[in-house]
Amino acid sequence: MGNPTTTDDLIRFIEASPSPYHAAGEATRRLVAAGFTQSPWGAPFPAEGPVVVRHEGFVAAWCRRGQAADAPLRIVGAHTDSPNLRVRPQPDRSVAGWQQLGVEVYGGALLNSWLDRDLGLSGRVAIAQPVATDDPASDHPTSREGIAMREVRWDEPLLRVPQLAIHLDREIHTDGLKLNAQQHLTPVWGIAHGGGAPAPTSVGAAADDAGFKGWLAEELEVDPSLILAWDLMTHDLTPPALLGRRRELLAAPRLDNLCSAWAGVNAMVQAASSPAASDAATVPMLILADHEEVGSTSGVGAASAAIVRLVEAVILSADEGAAATPGGPAVGAAMAGTVIASADMAHATHPNYVDRHEPGHHIAPGAGPALKVNSNQRYASDARTAALLQRAAARAGVNLQTYSHRGDLPCGSTIGPTLAASLGVGVVDVGAPQLSMHSARELMAVDDIQPLARLLASWLGC
């Protein structure tokens, strides 16, 4: 069975990261604890040493140790978000005597997996306050816009999406479970008090009820008028667990893609302290982006122009004169040799649905990470980058499997093709195998956790 210390550390990372904002915060905390200097978003970067920057659900880290300005980058990329249910701007509903909270499905969630689960809430809230300069000592730094972005989480059973009873859905055994994301995924979170017969469907808080915003204000101990907006989402409260007769399986929420983010952070920490990485001719870098599950097209997603500027700024931070200027020869040379390992979870072959997999590319649990290949560029791997990953796996002593999607089923994608297109660099896609991808609770082999971290560390030059 895998290293218990490694497994426990991944579990701690997952439990600390119910939302992309918390995941970015936990990744940053770990990197700073390992000696990385946190640089403000948008500020000039130090020329030497390990550096980390964070913006909302996005994190980037790198380590220069005297490499030339035209030194290529070796990058590990992953994402911080997972499918879930997100609270609407005007969420209050009252239906048939029940109080409900309006939500919107985020990403390609397995909808049935959110039924009959005790759900908490996490994310961030925008709170109005007097304009002031940032106070690093404050738990909730202010902004020059007079808005404080406060990260929040409630690990208590607040919400539940109840499934329809079998007596009212006899067709489920013949037609299967059919869920409408608009009609059937609205959670209950209380009783609409007032006596008498149940009220017809209504939207908005009742006159005698402050509604969700009032509850939020009470929880945060602020006046309701100061709450401007929120980015809040559900998370399953069932804790991660080792299961199976030998406790060789890990069941947990958000394995896609917190397992890869965790492995990337560990690899980056190792790269910053490894003599081999310090002597390498490449610059190790980590990118954790948000919004992969909805296409990456956001200011903190993999398609953001900010990533292009950031990578160029890392190259320019070497500050070697005229060569190190935007569009200069140093930038061109560095980008020409830069390669990225896009780390995102892979589909293990499902024992109950073997026919849904490509027959020549079955992926076994506990047999190592999977190189992911797709001719239609749903994955960005090509022969060159696949060969580079194979060499990294050999150096790390990690067995590498190869995943190819069944030809008559649509294939998912990753941040890999997006980064390949925006940066114009070589990319390889890789991930640890799992079952139940995009479920509220996913499953993987414990023996696949540490090999992914070792492979990514080797990719960074360790």
N, C-alpha and C positions, 0 to 999 in steps of 0.2 A: 504494500500500500504506500501511497505517497507520503512525503514528509509531513508529519502532523503540524509542525511549526509553520510550514508554508501554507497549509490549508487553513489553519487558524488565522493567519495573517490576511489571507484573501477574505475570509468571513468577516473579519473586523473592517476591512475596506468596504465591503458591500454594506454592512450594517451602518457605517458612517455616511453612506452615500445614497439616500432615498431619492434624491433629485440630481439633475446635472450640476446645479450650483453647489450642492454639498459634495458631489464627486470631485469637482474642480477644487473646492476648498480642501478636501482631504488629500488630494494629490499634491497640492501646493504645500500643505503642512508637512507632509512626509519629505518632500524635497528640501524644504527649508531646514528641517531637523537633520538632514543629511549633509548640510553645509552649503546649500545653494543660496545665493543672494536673490531676494525677491526685488525685482525692478518694477517701478510703476508702469502701467500700460501707457504706451506712447512716449515714454521718456527715452533718452539716449541710453544705449546698453554698455555695460563695462566691456572692455576689450579682452579681459582674461577671466578665468575662473568659471565655476558653474553658476548659471543664472536661470531664474524662473520668472515668468510673467503670467498673470492670470487676468482674465476679463470675463465676467459672468460665468458661463459654463465652459469656458475655453482655457486651456493651459498650454504653455510651451516652455520647454527647458532645453538648455544646451550647455556645452562645456568646451571652451577654448583653452588650450594649453600651449600657446606659442605656434600653432599652425599658421601657415601663410594665408594671406587673404584669399588666394585662389584655391584653397583646400576644399575639396568636395565635402558635402554633408552626408552623413549616414543617418537617416531619419526613421523613427518608429512612429506610426500614426495610429490612433484609435479614436473612439468616440465615447462621450460621457452620458448620452441619453438612452432611454429605453422606452418601449411602448407603454402607455398607461392611459388613465382617464384624467382630463384636465378641467379644472373648474371654469365655468363660463363667467364673463364679466357681470351678468345679471342672473345669478344662479337660482334664486329662490322660486320654488314651485310648491303648490299645495294641491294634492290630488286625492280625492276620496278619503279624506281624513288623515293623510300622511303628509309630512314635510319631506320634500326631496331637494336635492342639490343638482342643478343642471350642469352636465359635464359634456365634454367633447372628446371623442376618441383620438388619441395622439399616436400616429404611426400605425403599422400593420399589426395591431394587437390581436391575439387569439381571444376573441370576445368572450367565449364561454368560460375561459379561465378566470375571469373576474367575477363570476357569479358566486353568491353565497360565501364570500370571503369578508373577514373583518378588515376594513381599510382605514389607514391613517392618511394624513395630509402632510405635504412638504412643499418647499419651494421658496418664494420670496414675495415680499409685500413692499409696495412703494408708499412711503409715509411722508407727508408734507411737514416741513419744519423751516425755521428761519435760515436764510442763506448764511453759510459760514464756510471757512476753509476746512479742509480735511483734518481731522484730529486722529493721528495714528493710535493714540491711547484709548480711543473710544471703541466699544464693541460694535457700534453702529455708526461708522463714519458718515459725516454729512457731505453734501456735494454743493458745488457752486450754483446749481439750479434750485437749491432748497428742497431737495428730495433725498430721503434716506432709503436705501435699498436694504431691507432687513431679511436675512435668511431665517426661515422658520421650519419647524417640524413638529408634528403631533403623533407620537407613537402610542396612540390609544385608539380603541375601536370607535370611530366617528361615523363611518359610512358602511353601507352594505347594499349590494345589488341583488335583490331576491329573485330567484328563479320561479317561474310559473309552476304551480303544483301539477302533478301528473293527471289529476282528475279534471283539470281544465285544459290539458294539452295531450289528449289521447293520441294524436297523430305523431307524436315525437318518435314512437317506436317504428313507424312505417316511413315517415318523411324526414326524420332526423330533426335535430334542434335547429331552429331558424331564428336568428337574432337580428333585429334591426337596430343599428347603432343609434338612431334618433329616439326610438320608442322604448327600447328594452334595456338600456344600459344606465338609466337614471337612478342613482342610489337614493335610498331613504336614509334620513338621519334624525327623525323625530316624528312626533304626532302633532297634527294641526289642532291645537286646543280651541275650545270655543263652545263645546256642547252641541247637542242636537244632531241632526242627520249630517253625514259627511258633505262638505261643501263641494260644488263642482270644481273642475280644474281651474286653477287661477295661477297667474304669474306675478311674482313680486311678493314681498313680505306683507303679512297682514298688519292692520293698524296697531294691534296690540303686540306685535312681534318685531324686534329689530332686525330679524333676518340674519343672513350670513355675514353681512358687513358689520352688524352690531355685535355678533358673536366674536368676529375677528378682532374688533376694537377692544372688547372686554378681555380677550386672551392676551392681547399685546399691550393692554393698559394705556390706550390712547383714545382720544375723542374720535368717534366715527367719521367726523368731517375731515380728519387728517389722513384717512386711508384713501389713497388716490386710485390704486390699481393693484393687481396681483398676478403672479405666475405660480399657480398652485396646482398640485397634481396628487393623485392617489398613490399609495404604496401598500402592498400586502404586508400585514403584520406578522405573518407566520415566519419565525426566525429560520435562518439557514440550518440545515441538519445533515449529518452524515447518516447514510442508510445502507441497507443491504446486509447480508449475513456477515460480511467482513468489514463493514463500514467503509467500503471502497467507492461509494457514490456520494456526490454532493448535490443536494437539492437546495436551491436558493433562488431568490428573485434577482433579476437584472444581470445574470451571468453574461448575457449579451447586452452591453459589452464591457461590463466592469471587470470581468476576468482579464480581458486584454488590456484595459487601462491600468489595472494593478500590475500586470506583467511588464508593461511599458515603463511604469514608474520605477519598479525594481531594477529593470535593465539600465535605466538612466542613472540611478544612484550608483550602480556598480560601475558604469562607464566613467563617472566622475572621480571614482576612487581607484580605478584599476590602472596599474602601471602600463599594461599593454595598450589600453585605450589612450592613455596620456601620450604614448610614443607614436600613436597611429598618425597617418597623414590625412585622416579625415576628421571632421568635427561631428561628434555624436549629438543628436537632437531628438526631442520628443514633442509630438503635437497631439493634444487631446482636444477634439472639436465637438461641438454640440450639433444637434439637429440632423444627425445622419439618418435617423429613422423617418424623416419627412423630406429627404432630398438634399440636405446640406446647404441649401440656398438661403443663407442668413449671414448677418454680420459676424457671427461666431461659428459658422459652419465651415466645412471644408472647402466650399466654393467661394468663400469670402476673399475679396481682394486684399484684406488685411493680412492673410497668410502669405501672399506673395510679397507684400511689403516687409513682413516680419522676417522671412527667410533672407531677403536681400539685406535687411538691416543687420542680421547676424553675420553675414559675409562682410559687410562694410565695417563692422565693429572692430575688425583687425586693424583698421586705420593705417594702411600702408601707403598713403599718399595718393597720387593721381590715378594709380591703377585701381584703387579701391573707391570708385565713384559709381553712382547709379548708372547702369548701362556700360560701365567700363570693362576692360579685359578681365579683371579679377572676378567680377560677378559672372561674366560669361563662362570663364573657365571653371569656376566652382559649380555652377549650375549644370554644366555639361557632364560632370562626374558624379553628381548627386543622385542617390537612389533612396527609395522609401519602401519600408515594409509596412503595408497596411494590415494591421492586426484586428481581425473581427472574427467572431466565432463561426465555426463550420458545422455542417450537418453531419452528425454521426448516422450511420445506417440504422433505421428504425426497425427493430425486430418484428413488429406487427405490420409493417408496411414496406417490406423489402422491395416490392415491385415499384415503389415510388423513387427508386434510386438507380443511377446509371450502373449497369451490371459489372462493368470493368473497373469501377472505382468505388468499391465499398470502403467505408471509413469505420474502423473499429475503435471502441472505447479503450482508453489506456494504452494506445499504441503510438501516441505522439501527435504533434500538430499536423494539420493538413495544409499543403500548398494548394491554393485554389486557382483553377484555370478555366477560362471561358472565352471561346473564340469570338463571341459577340461583344467583348469588352465589358461585360457585367463585372468581371474581375480584371484587373490591369496586368496580371502576370504575362510575361512573354518568355521566350527561351533564355534570353540573357539574364533577366532578373531572377528567373526560376533557378538558373545555374548558380547565381550568387547566393540565393537562399540555401541551396543544397550544400554549398561549401560552408556556410555558417553553421548549418546543422551538423555537418561532419566534424567541424572544430569543437562544437559543444557536446558531441557524443549523443545527439538527439535523433531518434528515428523520425523520418518525415514521410507522411502519407500524402496522397494526391487526390484531390476532390475535383470531379467534373460533374456538372448538373445533367440530369436527364433531359434529352432533347425535345421531348414533347410537353415539358412543363416550363412555365416562365421562371427565370432565374433571378434571385435577389441580387443586390449589389452592395457596395461598400464605399468608403471614402477614397478607395484606391483610384478608380478611373477619374474621379473629380480632381484629385491632386495631380494625377498624371497630366491632365489637360490644362489645368491652371498654371502649373509650374513648368511644364514641358520637360519632365524628368522621368526616369525609369521607375516603375513601381511593381512590387510583387505583393500578392494577397495571400495571407496565411491566417489560420485560426485554430484554436483548440476545438475538438469535437464536442457536440452536445445534442441532447434531445429536447423537444418541447420549446424550440426557439420561438420567442415572442409571446410565450405564456407568462402569466403572472408569476409562475414558479417554474424554473427550468432545471435541467438535470445534466450532470457531467461526471466523468470519472476523475477521482482524486489524483490518479497517476498522470493525468494530462495537465495538471496545474503547473508544476515546477518545470517540466520540459519547455513549455511555452516561454517562461521567463528566461531560461537558459539560452534558448534559441535567439530571443530578441537581444539579450546581452551580447551574444556572439556577433549578431548583426551589427551592433554598435561598435564592435572592435575589441570586446573584452576577451 
